Amino acid sequence: MIEENERAAKFMQAIQRDGEKRRAAIIQSIDEEIAAELEKVKTAAEAKARQMGDYEKVRLQEETNRKLSHSVVETGAELAARRSEIAQQVFDACEEKLAAFTAKADYADYLKKSAGALLALLHADKAVFYARPQDVEAARSAVPAGCEVTADATIRLGGLRAKSGAVEADDTLDMKLEAQKDWFLQHSGMSIAL
């Protein structure tokens, strides 16, 4: 019976060792599976974090670009408005100077020279001259005999426009001032083209 007890004890020890080995193998297998799953989850989380980071980076970059673009447009509009305001002030001052000039006695001489230049430009001895209503009398004195002078309310600042046949020439102060606007904007560094 002792032998049977010994054999039973040995059998129990063998079963216990086998159980311990199997238990260790199962624990190792579970640990490996947990580690593999953790690695998958970690890799997926890192990929998702990278994707979110990239998305946020692109979103912030687009938002920054939008704000910058809006700021550039706003600043450009303010600059254009200020340039226009300055140019208008300059040309308003020019109009005041021209108004003062047309009130002087020298203006009659100017009209006489303008009439001669217009006739030369038209290659004519006679023409119909157009002057602003308040300049009609002065213009009649300035143009050569036989030329007609007609009031033209579209001439604001002064000067003459002439027509001979189908050809017309403009030497009004309005046209001269208008022609100076582009030159002024280009040469003053205030060109409004952005």
Phi, psi and omega per residue, in radians:
M1 nan -0.565 3.070
I2 -1.078 -0.706 3.136
E3 -1.111 -0.691 3.134
E4 -1.188 -0.661 3.097
N5 -1.143 -0.690 3.105
E6 -1.125 -0.775 3.140
R7 -1.131 -0.684 3.127
A8 -1.158 -0.671 3.127
A9 -1.169 -0.748 3.119
K10 -1.109 -0.732 3.139
F11 -1.078 -0.743 3.135
M12 -1.140 -0.686 3.101
Q13 -1.137 -0.721 3.138
A14 -1.125 -0.739 3.115
I15 -1.141 -0.705 -3.131
Q16 -1.141 -0.773 3.109
R17 -1.077 -0.763 3.135
D18 -1.104 -0.720 3.108
G19 -1.102 -0.716 3.125
E20 -1.132 -0.737 3.113
K21 -1.082 -0.823 -3.129
R22 -1.114 -0.738 3.112
R23 -1.058 -0.784 3.121
A24 -1.085 -0.724 3.131
A25 -1.137 -0.714 3.136
I26 -1.152 -0.766 3.126
I27 -1.086 -0.748 3.119
Q28 -1.101 -0.751 3.134
S29 -1.102 -0.752 3.117
I30 -1.120 -0.773 3.121
D31 -1.057 -0.731 3.119
E32 -1.127 -0.743 3.141
E33 -1.148 -0.721 3.101
I34 -1.105 -0.764 3.140
A35 -1.090 -0.742 3.130
A36 -1.126 -0.763 3.126
E37 -1.143 -0.718 3.089
L38 -1.069 -0.708 3.121
E39 -1.122 -0.725 3.096
K40 -1.082 -0.822 -3.137
V41 -1.102 -0.739 3.128
K42 -1.090 -0.803 3.126
T43 -1.088 -0.765 3.119
A44 -1.117 -0.714 3.141
A45 -1.154 -0.723 3.111
E46 -1.110 -0.730 3.116
A47 -1.110 -0.748 3.131
K48 -1.155 -0.699 3.106
A49 -1.123 -0.737 3.086
R50 -1.070 -0.777 3.138
Q51 -1.090 -0.778 3.105
M52 -1.114 -0.727 3.108
G53 -1.070 -0.786 3.109
D54 -1.098 -0.749 3.130
Y55 -1.068 -0.820 -3.139
E56 -1.115 -0.678 3.122
K57 -1.080 -0.824 3.128
V58 -1.120 -0.749 -3.133
R59 -1.094 -0.796 3.113
L60 -1.133 -0.664 3.114
Q61 -1.137 -0.757 3.113
E62 -1.127 -0.731 3.128
E63 -1.120 -0.737 3.100
T64 -1.111 -0.762 3.108
N65 -1.083 -0.717 3.125
R66 -1.088 -0.809 3.138
K67 -1.112 -0.725 3.130
L68 -1.126 -0.773 3.126
S69 -1.073 -0.775 3.127
H70 -1.076 -0.738 3.136
S71 -1.122 -0.720 3.128
V72 -1.114 -0.767 3.135
V73 -1.116 -0.778 -3.137
E74 -1.087 -0.808 -3.135
T75 -1.134 -0.715 3.106
G76 -1.079 -0.710 3.129
A77 -1.166 -0.738 3.106
E78 -1.095 -0.739 3.137
L79 -1.120 -0.777 3.122
A80 -1.088 -0.719 3.126
A81 -1.121 -0.749 3.141
R82 -1.163 -0.709 3.101
R83 -1.091 -0.759 3.117
S84 -1.091 -0.713 3.137
E85 -1.096 -0.783 3.133
I86 -1.123 -0.802 3.135
A87 -1.063 -0.708 3.134
Q88 -1.119 -0.711 3.106
Q89 -1.085 -0.741 3.127
V90 -1.093 -0.816 -3.092
F91 -1.282 -0.500 3.015
D92 -1.128 -0.713 3.103
A93 -1.129 -0.680 3.099
C94 -1.102 -0.730 3.126
E95 -1.097 -0.674 3.088
E96 -1.097 -0.741 3.112
K97 -1.112 -0.712 3.118
L98 -1.158 -0.677 3.098
A99 -1.096 -0.701 3.104
A100 -1.156 -0.675 3.119
F101 -1.114 -0.745 -3.102
T102 -1.209 -0.250 3.110
A103 -1.545 -0.170 -3.101
K104 -1.547 2.865 3.119
A105 -1.178 -0.489 3.139
D106 -1.094 -0.359 -3.097
Y107 -1.094 -0.640 3.120
A108 -1.070 -0.738 3.085
D109 -1.106 -0.696 3.116
Y110 -1.054 -0.777 3.140
L111 -1.098 -0.663 3.140
K112 -1.125 -0.811 3.115
K113 -1.119 -0.704 3.138
S114 -1.098 -0.743 3.124
A115 -1.067 -0.785 3.118
G116 -1.091 -0.742 3.140
A117 -1.141 -0.672 3.133
L118 -1.163 -0.747 3.109
L119 -1.090 -0.725 3.115
A120 -1.114 -0.717 3.136
L121 -1.137 -0.645 -3.137
L122 -1.459 -0.129 -3.074
H123 0.945 0.869 -3.090
A124 -2.440 2.720 3.063
D125 -1.613 -0.443 -3.112
K126 -2.350 2.635 3.137
A127 -2.783 2.903 3.003
V128 -1.660 2.164 -3.133
F129 -1.789 2.543 3.111
Y130 -2.082 2.309 3.138
A131 -2.399 2.785 3.088
R132 -1.166 2.658 -3.018
P133 -0.889 -0.724 -3.108
Q134 -1.297 -0.176 -3.132
D135 -1.803 0.009 -3.038
V136 -1.015 -0.804 -3.117
E137 -1.125 -0.788 3.126
A138 -1.113 -0.647 -3.137
A139 -1.193 -0.664 3.120
R140 -1.075 -0.605 3.111
S141 -1.302 -0.434 -3.042
A142 -1.566 -0.450 -3.075
V143 -1.524 2.677 3.116
P144 -1.089 2.747 3.125
A145 -1.035 2.505 3.127
G146 1.573 -0.121 3.107
C147 -1.631 2.552 -3.126
E148 -1.733 2.527 3.077
V149 -2.130 2.235 -3.119
T150 -2.140 2.455 3.104
A151 -1.269 2.408 3.123
D152 -2.375 1.888 -3.077
A153 -1.246 -0.193 3.112
T154 -1.342 -0.269 3.074
I155 -1.482 1.965 -3.063
R156 -1.603 -0.763 -2.966
L157 -1.618 -0.542 -3.133
G158 2.366 -3.044 -3.113
G159 1.595 -3.046 -3.067
L160 -2.236 2.675 2.953
R161 -2.224 2.522 -3.098
A162 -2.329 2.664 3.133
K163 -2.421 2.292 3.075
S164 -2.299 1.938 -3.052
G165 1.167 -2.207 -3.127
A166 -1.674 -0.049 -3.078
V167 -1.695 2.370 -3.123
E168 -2.260 2.502 3.098
A169 -2.302 2.509 -3.063
D170 -2.082 2.104 3.080
D171 -2.226 0.568 -3.127
T172 -1.357 2.735 3.071
L173 -1.153 -0.526 3.095
D174 -1.035 -0.865 -3.104
M175 -1.164 -0.704 -3.133
K176 -1.127 -0.720 3.123
L177 -1.181 -0.742 3.126
E178 -1.061 -0.706 3.135
A179 -1.128 -0.449 -3.121
Q180 -1.403 -0.295 -3.066
K181 -1.084 -0.880 3.137
D182 -1.069 -0.776 3.136
W183 -1.025 -0.802 -3.123
F184 -1.048 -0.842 -3.099
L185 -1.105 -0.684 -3.139
Q186 -1.232 -0.780 -3.031
H187 -1.485 -0.247 3.094
S188 -1.593 -0.090 -3.104
G189 1.364 0.282 -3.095
M190 -1.919 0.416 3.140
S191 -0.961 2.308 -3.026
I192 -1.479 -0.208 3.106
A193 -1.130 2.138 -3.107
L194 -1.703 nan nan
